[in-house]
Amino acid sequence: MTLGWRATCTCDAGRIPATVLDPFSGTGTTLLAAKQLERRSIGIDISQEYAQMAAARIRQLAMEV
């Protein structure tokens, strides 16, 4: 799913998913939204505890799909 995007050429090269960077990812809500919108994502957080929570949430989503 791509919202509000249109190709500017006629080369039919295909679509490359956007990459979302979240430098303060916390529990990973933005990363989850990116996954649901078929985007790649990179999350960074200084807190190891929050990084582990985000990883657990993303693994849970992967198991549900």
Sequence and secondary structure as in RCSB ss.txt:
>XXXX:A:sequence
MTLGWRATCTCDAGRIPATVLDPFSGTGTTLLAAKQLERRSIGIDISQEYAQMAAARIRQLAMEV
>XXXX:A:secstr
  SS   SSSS       EEEETT TTSHHHHHHHHTT EEEE  S HHHHHHHHHHHHHHHHH 
